[in-house]
């Protein structure tokens, strides 16, 4: 059986992002982890899946020269919640392009039905050929 998803939910609107991340975490029975808390505490990522919620500007921080933050590098899918007036996350553009190129970025309007996101996550999980590694050494 494939492990639970490792998701990152980003969006400029904090209320919509937190609500969506909480609902996805509840649906999959996995914890929701605020990115700011995770990055400050440097605790290990849960082996049984997780939903990290993050403001766009937190995504573009690097770990070392040119690398992604490990919590992001191990994600199965990045869910981008964007409003009609949002032209892009300037602060996170490099990381968004990285995930888009890998086919791991799914953009949805903030009011998209939960079922649409769940279909996307389930498709990613079906495509996973093996369980994820334990995660990065030393935490996020």
C-alpha positions in Angstrom: 0.0 0.0 0.0 1.3 3.5 -0.9 1.9 5.9 2.0 -0.3 9.0 2.6 0.4 12.1 0.6 3.1 14.7 1.2 1.5 17.9 0.2 2.3 21.6 0.2 -0.6 24.1 0.0 0.4 27.6 -0.9 -1.6 30.7 -1.5 -1.5 34.4 -0.7 -4.9 34.4 1.1 -4.1 33.0 4.5 -7.7 32.2 5.5 -8.4 30.2 2.4 -5.0 28.4 2.5 -5.4 27.4 6.2 -8.9 26.1 5.7 -8.0 24.1 2.6 -4.9 22.6 4.2 -6.9 21.6 7.2 -9.6 20.0 5.1 -7.1 18.0 3.1 -5.3 16.9 6.2 -8.6 15.8 7.7 -9.5 13.9 4.6 -6.3 12.0 4.4 -5.9 11.6 8.2 -2.5 13.3 8.3 -1.2 16.3 10.2 -1.3 19.9 8.9 2.0 21.7 9.6 2.4 25.4 9.3 5.6 26.0 7.2 6.8 28.8 9.5 6.6 26.5 12.6 8.2 23.6 10.7 11.1 25.7 9.5 11.8 27.2 12.9 11.6 24.0 14.9 13.5 21.9 12.3 11.7 18.8 13.5 11.6 15.7 11.3 8.7 15.3 8.9 6.1 12.8 9.8 6.7 9.5 8.0 3.0 8.9 7.5 2.4 11.9 5.3 1.6 15.6 5.9 0.1 18.8 4.6 2.4 21.8 4.9 0.6 25.2 4.5 2.8 28.1 3.4 2.7 31.6 2.2 4.4 32.0 -1.2 7.4 33.9 0.1 8.5 31.0 2.4 8.8 28.7 -0.6 11.8 30.4 -2.2 14.2 30.0 0.7 17.1 27.7 -0.3 18.8 25.1 1.7 22.5 25.5 0.8 23.5 26.8 -2.6 20.8 26.4 -5.2 18.8 23.7 -3.3 15.2 23.6 -2.2 14.2 23.5 1.4 14.1 19.7 2.2 10.4 19.8 3.3 9.6 21.0 -0.2 11.9 18.7 -2.1 10.2 15.7 -0.7 6.6 16.8 -1.5 4.4 14.7 -3.8 2.3 17.7 -5.0 2.3 21.5 -4.5 -1.2 22.9 -4.5 -1.3 26.5 -5.5 -4.4 28.4 -4.5 -4.6 31.5 -6.7 -7.3 34.2 -6.9 -8.5 35.9 -10.1 -6.4 39.0 -9.4 -3.2 37.1 -8.6 -0.7 37.3 -11.4 1.9 35.1 -9.8 3.9 34.6 -6.7 7.0 36.8 -7.4 8.7 35.7 -4.3 8.3 32.0 -5.1 8.6 32.0 -8.9 11.8 29.9 -9.0 10.3 27.1 -6.9 7.0 27.2 -8.7 8.8 26.7 -12.0 10.7 23.8 -10.5 7.5 22.0 -9.5 5.7 22.9 -12.7 8.6 21.4 -14.7 8.4 18.2 -12.6 4.6 17.9 -13.1 4.1 18.4 -9.4 2.3 21.8 -9.4 -1.5 21.9 -9.5 -3.1 25.4 -9.5 -6.7 25.8 -8.3 -8.9 28.8 -7.6 -9.4 29.2 -3.8 -13.1 28.3 -4.2 -12.6 25.1 -6.1 -14.5 22.1 -4.7 -12.4 19.9 -2.3 -13.2 17.0 -4.6 -11.2 18.5 -7.4 -8.1 18.7 -5.3 -8.6 15.2 -3.9 -8.8 13.8 -7.5 -5.5 15.5 -8.3 -3.8 14.2 -5.1 -5.2 10.7 -5.6 -3.9 10.6 -9.2 -0.4 11.5 -7.9 -0.6 8.8 -5.3 -1.6 6.2 -7.9 1.4 7.3 -10.0 3.8 6.8 -7.1 5.8 3.6 -7.7 7.3 3.3 -4.3 6.9 4.6 -0.8 8.7 7.8 -0.1 12.1 7.8 1.6 12.1 8.7 5.2 12.7 12.3 4.3 15.7 14.6 4.6 18.4 14.0 7.2 18.2 16.6 9.9 14.6 17.7 9.4 13.2 20.4 7.2 
